[in-house]
Amino acid sequence: MTTDNGQYYPSYLQLEKILDSQRPLSFEAGQSPAHDEMLFIIIHQAYELWFKQILFELEFVKKVFGKEQVDDNSEDLNLCRHRLKRVTKILELLNQQVTVLDTMTPLDFLEFRNLLTPASGFQSKQFRLIEATLGLKMENRHQHAYYKRTNEGGFEEKDFNEINSIEDSFTILQLINQWLERMPFFDEKYWNSYTAQFPATNEHAFWSDYRTLYMQSLTEREQHKLADFDAHFIEQKNEEGSFSDAAMRSALFIMLYRDFPVFQTSFQILDTLIEIDHWLAGWRHKHYVMVRRMIGMRVGTGNTTGAGYLEGAVQQHYIFKDLASLSTYLIERRKLPKLPDELIKALGFM
């Protein structure tokens, strides 16, 4: 709606619809009004609005990384970094928002809890879409069979089909994996002038040197980590990982040489994905603590095991754990192999 003076604030924001959408069931005829039901509704409506914005940002990122060729020198990559950072700020806000809900006591919640059955936070289609869009696989979910249902406490058929469609499409994890795989850091033509620090092996000269440097950095109690390093970066047997071996090598290379300007945006994108995982885990943990405080170990309104189910999700629903694990394989900055001039020039450092 516009007026003679242009847009009208309440109309532009559709405030009449938004502010008329809180309908506490306990305030209906024949019920005993529960004061905190209004807070409960508004908190969760606010969650869903922010979930919508997160999905909006993630769709932009998918479009950029879904291109056949991602131009690392274009503005697109920086916009992806910026929008993923925005997602972390929203998730940080959602973590803080739980503290407002904590002002509701267990007895306050019991005044209207039974009116919610069988609705539950499990039925947040948008949160499920966020997880799926980022790359949480069905087989990696805690009690994954529980998610594939449309019975009581599950999803309506329309929402169920939409979720399945997103889960079957390319995820941000898969697109980032493809982007990392295409990076030509280790083409032999860039390493002709490289001087090896240690006797050569059958591996690429850089990885041969780096493996020795990493081995030297390990304490006596950490020696077993060399086998993990080999599995990820040398033997190429990272079959159970979310990222391919080629992608993991590129990601580690970016993290090692992050101080070069050309790697800054790429590093920040990878680091922000790890941060998104961190904030999602924090949100799940806060939700778990809140539910345990509110209902103890009672069954959830959606017929889950309540706090027990949420605790399992906290532990299991990490998406970018492969990227987070890369810090295990770093060495001191001053000991990094010097990059050859051909690679430096190709990457645009000079």
N, C-alpha and C positions, 0 to 999 in steps of 0.2 A: 504494500500500500504506500502510495506517495501522497503528499499534500501539496498545496500551492507553494510551500516552502521547501519542497524536495522530500527526501526520505525521512520517515518518522522512526526514531530509535526503536520503540517497542515492536513496530511492524517489521522493520528490517531484520530483527533478531527473532521474529516469530514468538515473542514472549508470551502471548496469550496461550499458545499451544503448550509451550514448555512449562509455564507456571500453573497450568491447569491439569498437568499430567500426574500430579501426586494424589493418589486415591487410597489412603490407608484403609485396609479392610476392617480394622477394629473400630473405625468410626461409622461403619454402616449400621443401619437399624438392627437392634437386637444384640449388638456386640458391646463390650466394655471398652471404651476408648483407651488405647495404649499410646501415651504421649510420644515414646521414642520410635514408634513405627514411622513417623514422618522423617526423622533423621535417617533411619535405615533406608528408606526409599530414595531420598535425595542423594545420599552417599553413593548408592549403587547406580543411580541415573547419571551422576557425575562421572563415575567410572566408565560407563558405556559411551558417554560423549568423548572422553579422552581416548578410549579404545578406537573410536571412529577416526579420530585425528591420526593416531598411530598407523592405522591401516592405510590412510590417505598418503602418509609419508612413505610407507613401505612400498606402495604401488609405484611411486615415482622411482624409487631405487631399483625395483624390478625392471622397469622399462629401460633404464640406462644400462644395467648389466645384462639385459636380455638382448642387446644389440650384438650383431655378429662380430663387430669390432668395437671395442671400447677405447676411445681416444683419451689416454691418460693426460694429455696436455690440454684438453678442452675444459670448459667450465663445468661440464656434467659431473666429473668425478668430485670436484669440490662441493657441488650442490648436494651430491649424495652424502658426503661427509657431514655437511651442515645439517641435513635433514635427519640423518641417523643420530646426530648429537641432540637434535630436538626431541627425538624419541626417548633418549636417556633422561632428558630433563622432565618429560612427561611422566616417565616411570618413577623418577625420583619424587615427583609431586604425589603420585599415587601411593607410594610408600608412606609419605607423610600424612596422607589423607586417612590412613588407617587409624591414626592417633585420635582423630575426631570420633570415629566409631567406637573407640575404646572408652569414651565418656558414657557409653551405654553399659549398664551393669547386667549381669546374667539374669537377675530377677526382672529387669526392664524388658529384656528380650523374651523371656518366658510369657509375658503378657500377650504377645501376638505370634509367637513362633509357630504354633500349630496351624495358624491360618495360612501359612506359606506352603504347606505340604501339597504336592510333592515338588514344588519349585525349589531350585537351589542355584548357587553360583556355577555349578557344573554346566548349566544350560546357557551360559553366556556364549552365544555363537561367536561374537566378535573376538573374545579372548582366545577361543579355540582357533579362529582364523589367523590371529596374530601369531600364535605358536606354529601353525601349519605353514604360514607364509614365510616365516623365518627359517623353518626347516626341521621342526621336531617331527620325527618319524613315528608313525603309529606303533611300530614294534618296539620303540624305545620308551613308550609311555608306561607309567606305573599302572598295573592292572589293565592293560590295553584293551582287553576284550570288553571292558565296561563301557568304552567309548562308542562302540558300534551298536547302538540300540536306539529304538524309538518307542520303547514301552514307557511305563510310568517312571518319571524322573529323568527320562532321556530327552531327545530332541524331537520336535515335530518334523514330519517328513520333508517339508520344504527346506528347513534349516539343515537337516541331516544331509540332503542331497547337495546343498551348496558347500558344506564342509568337505564332503567327499571330493567335490570338483576341485577345490583349492588344494587338498592334500595330494591330488593326482597331477597337479600342475608343477611347473618349475618353481623351486623355492629360492630364497635369497642365498641360502647356503650353497645350493647347487650352482647358481649363477656366479657367486664369488669363487667357487672352486674352478669353474671354467675360465674365469678371468685370470686367476693365478696360474693355471696350467699354460695359458698362452704366452706368458712372459718369457722372453728369450734370453734370460740372464746367462744361461750356461751354454749357449751356442759356442762351438769351438773357435769360431772366427774372432770372438771377443777376448780370447785368452792366449793368443800367440806370444805375447810379451810377458806373460805371467811367470814369475820365478818361484818355483816351489821351495818351501821352507824345509821340507822333510823328504826322505826317499819316496819316490813315486810308487803308487799301487795301481791296481786296475781301475780305480775310481777316477772321476773327474778331478783334476789337480786341486781345485778349490776344496772339494769335499775331503780329499785325502789329507790336506793340511789341516782343515778345520777339525776333522775327527781326532787327529793327534793333539791339537790344542785343547779340544774339549776333554779328552782323556786326561791331559795334564792338569786340568782345572778341578778334577774330581778329587774329593777327599777319599780316604781309605774306605769309609762307610758308604760312599756313593759309587763305588766301582761298578756295581750292577747296572748303573744307568747307561753305561756304554752299550750294553746289549739293546736297551730301549732305543738309543740313538741310532744304532745300526738298523733296527727294524723299521724306523720311521724314514730314515734318509739315505741309507746305503743299500740295504738288502731289498728295499722296495716291497716289503711284505705287510704294509699297513692295511690289510684287507678289512679289518673291523672298524677302521676309522671312518669318520664322516667325510674327510677330505682325502683326495688321492695323494700319493707320494710326491708327484710332481708339484702339486699345489702346496703341499707342506714345505717342500724345499724352497719354493718361491716366497712363501710367507715368512719362513725363518730368515731368508736372505734380506727381505725388507726390514724385518725387526732388527737385524744385526747392523744394517747400514742406514737406519732411519734418520741419521743426522744429515745425510745428503738431501738437499732441497727437493730433488726429484722424487724421493721416496716419502716425503712428509705426508702428503695427502693419502697415499696408499696405506702407510702405517696407521694413520689416524682412523681410517675406515676399519681396518682389522681390529684396532684397539677398541673402537666404539662398539663393534659387534660383541666383543668380550664383555664390555661394560653393560650392554643391553642384557646379556645373560645374567650378569651380576644383579642388576636391578629386578629382573624377573624372579630370580631366586629369592631375593630379599622380600619381594611382594608376596610370593608364595609362603615364605616362612612367617611373615607377619600375619597372613591370613590363617595359617595353621595355629599360631599362638593365640590369635583372637578367638578362633572356633573352640580350641581347648579350654580357654577361659570361660566362654559362654555356655558350652554344653558338656564340658568334660569329655567323657568317652562315649556319650550317647550317639545314636545313629543320626546322620545328617538328614535334613528335610528332604533331600533327593534320594534317600535310601542308600547312601554310601556309608562307609564305616566312620564317617565324620573326620575327626582329627587324625585317626590312623591313616586314612586314605591320603589326606593332605600332606602328612609327614613323608609318605612314600614319594609323592610328586615332587616335594622339595628336593629330595635326594637324587631323583632320576631324570628330571626334565631339563637337563642342561642341553643346549643346542650347539654351542661353539666351544665345547670343551677341548677339541683338538687344537684350536687356536690358543686357548688359555694355557695349554700344556707346553707351548713353545718356550716359555720362560725357563723351563727345565733345562733347555739346551743352549742357553746363552753363555758367552764367555766375556771376560773383561774387555771393554771398548779398546783399550790401548794394545791389546793382543790380537785384534782382528787382522786377517791378511789384507795387505794393500791391494786394491783392485787394479787391474791392468788398464793402461791408457786407452786401449781400444774400447773397452766397456764403458769407461768414464765418458769418452766422447760420444759414444752411441746413446748413452742415457741423457746426454745434454748437460752434463755437469760443467763442461768447458765450452 
